[in-house]
Amino acid sequence: MAASSLVWILIAAAIVAANLPWLSERLFFVIPLSQGKRVWMRLLEWLSMYLLIGMLAIGLENKTIGSNHPQDWEFYTINFFIFMVFAFPGFIYRHDLLKHIQKR
């Protein structure tokens, strides 16, 4: 598989992973909760998905190139905020749009 197609697969996986905590009512997608998820649970899941996608990216880089490029703190900060932007549709759905849908 070409490196460019792996990049697009990684971006698509990041978009899906960033939105999953806002769309699921189960804790870490397995444990059903009787009262529903709280905001801190969703943020914890979101952060764990960020770390999981980061590990996947490091693994893919090591697999395709053979080594990992050293990165400074700016790289990880930008990745964090990009992942936050990716989660925006799920966040809006959960905290704004769902209320309007349930009213109808």
N, C-alpha and C positions, 0 to 999 in steps of 0.2 A: 504494500500500500504506500502511496506517495506521501511525503511529509506534509504537503499542502492539504491533502484530504484529511490527514490526522488532526491538523490544526482546526479545521472546520468541525470535525466530529467532537473535538475537545470543547470548542466554543458552544456547540449545541448541547453537550452534556452539562456544561456550566450553567447555561440558561435554564435547563430543566431542573438541575439540582438546586439552583437558587430559589426556584418557585415552589418546590415540593413541600417545604415546611409550612407554607401558608395555605396549601390546598388540602392537606391531610389532617384528620382529627386524631390520629394515633400517634403516640409518642415514639419517635424514631421509626415510624411506619409499621410498627409491630404491636406495641402495647396499647390496647384500647383503654381509654380513660372515661370514667363515668361522668365527670363534670366538664369535659372538653379541655383543650389545651389553653394554658395561659400564655401571655406574651413572652415571658422569659423562657418558656419551654420552646417556643417557636424560634426565638433568637439563638438558643443553645443548639437546636437542630440546624439552623442556618449556618452557624459558625462551624459546626462539625462537617457540614456539606462543603463549606469553603475549604477546610483542611483536607477533606477527601479528594476534592477536585485538584487541589494543589499537589497532593501526593501522586495522583494520576498524571498530572502534567510533568512532574519531575521524572516519573517512570517512563513516560513516552519520550521525553527528551533524551534520557539515558539510552533507551532502546534504539531510537532513530539515529542519534549522533554518536553515541558511544561514551559520552561524558556529559556532565552538567556544567553549564556556564556559571561562574560565581556572580551572585546578584547582591546589590546593596539594599538598604531599607526602602529606598524610593520605589523599587520594582514591586516589592510586596505591598506597599501602601497603595500604589496604583491598582494592583490586582484586587486588593480588598474593596476599593471603591467601585471598580468595574463590576465585581460580583454583587455589590450592593445595588447598583443600577440594574443589573440583570434581575434582581429580586423585586423590583418595583411593581411589575404587573401583578404578581401574586399578593403583594402587600396591599395594593389598592383594591384588589378583588376581595380580600378578607376583611379589610377595615372600612371600606366605603361602598363598593358596588354590591356586596352581599346584602347590606341593609336595605338598599333600594330594591333589589330583586325580591326580598322577603316581604316588603310592603305590598307589592303587587300581588 
